[in-house]
Amino acid sequence: MMSFLNVVMDRSWITVSQISDEYENGVEEFIQFVKRNGVEVNNKYYCPCVNCVNVIRQDIELIREHVLCDDFLKSYTIWTWHGKVLEHILANLQLNVNILMYIMRIAWKT
């Protein structure tokens, strides 16, 4: 089963300077996250830049360019348009599996 820790990614880069390595690395991680988890329509995803504000779909390279040049929408921290819902489902599933495993271990000991 996929580990919860493999799905969650750091979002602190959203608030740092666009000209920093941390921001550029965060954008690249976001792009990879979108490729793995986002729902595409005609090879386009919602663009989270400050101009498109998740209303306009763009191809992944244009999203990268927009987010690097125009900035990432600072208020967009729960990525509902890019797979964040899946992240919550997996986290809850992992928690439920862990609880069930704990209960089963206790039951088998008695």
URWO-V628264 format. One record per residue. N is the residue number from 1. RES is the residue in one letter. PSI is psi in radians with two decimals (NA if undefined). Layout:
n->{N;N}
res->{RES;RES}
psi->{PSI;PSI}
//
This chain:
n->{1;2;3;4;5;6;7;8;9;10;11;12;13;14;15;16;17;18;19;20;21;22;23;24;25;26;27;28;29;30;31;32;33;34;35;36;37;38;39;40;41;42;43;44;45;46;47;48;49;50;51;52;53;54;55;56;57;58;59;60;61;62;63;64;65;66;67;68;69;70;71;72;73;74;75;76;77;78;79;80;81;82;83;84;85;86;87;88;89;90;91;92;93;94;95;96;97;98;99;100;101;102;103;104;105;106;107;108;109;110}
res->{M;M;S;F;L;N;V;V;M;D;R;S;W;I;T;V;S;Q;I;S;D;E;Y;E;N;G;V;E;E;F;I;Q;F;V;K;R;N;G;V;E;V;N;N;K;Y;Y;C;P;C;V;N;C;V;N;V;I;R;Q;D;I;E;L;I;R;E;H;V;L;C;D;D;F;L;K;S;Y;T;I;W;T;W;H;G;K;V;L;E;H;I;L;A;N;L;Q;L;N;V;N;I;L;M;Y;I;M;R;I;A;W;K;T}
psi->{2.53;2.33;2.47;-0.66;-0.45;-0.29;-0.63;2.35;2.69;2.36;0.15;-0.41;-0.43;-0.52;-0.06;3.01;2.41;-0.37;0.19;2.71;-0.65;-0.75;-0.84;-0.74;-0.70;-0.71;-0.78;-0.71;-0.71;-0.79;-0.78;-0.70;-0.78;-0.77;-0.65;-0.64;-0.32;2.73;2.02;2.60;2.04;0.76;0.47;2.58;2.83;2.37;2.14;0.43;2.92;-0.29;-0.71;-0.44;0.77;0.46;-0.53;2.29;2.44;2.82;2.82;-0.62;-0.66;-0.61;-0.81;-0.85;-0.82;-0.81;-0.64;-0.73;-0.69;-0.43;2.68;2.45;1.90;-0.54;-0.10;1.43;-0.32;1.86;1.13;-0.46;-0.03;0.43;0.02;-0.57;-0.75;-0.69;-0.78;-0.72;-0.80;-0.67;-0.78;-0.69;-0.80;-0.73;-0.80;-0.69;-0.77;-0.74;-0.79;-0.75;-0.71;-0.81;-0.72;-0.68;-0.72;-0.76;-0.68;-0.40;-0.42;NA}
//
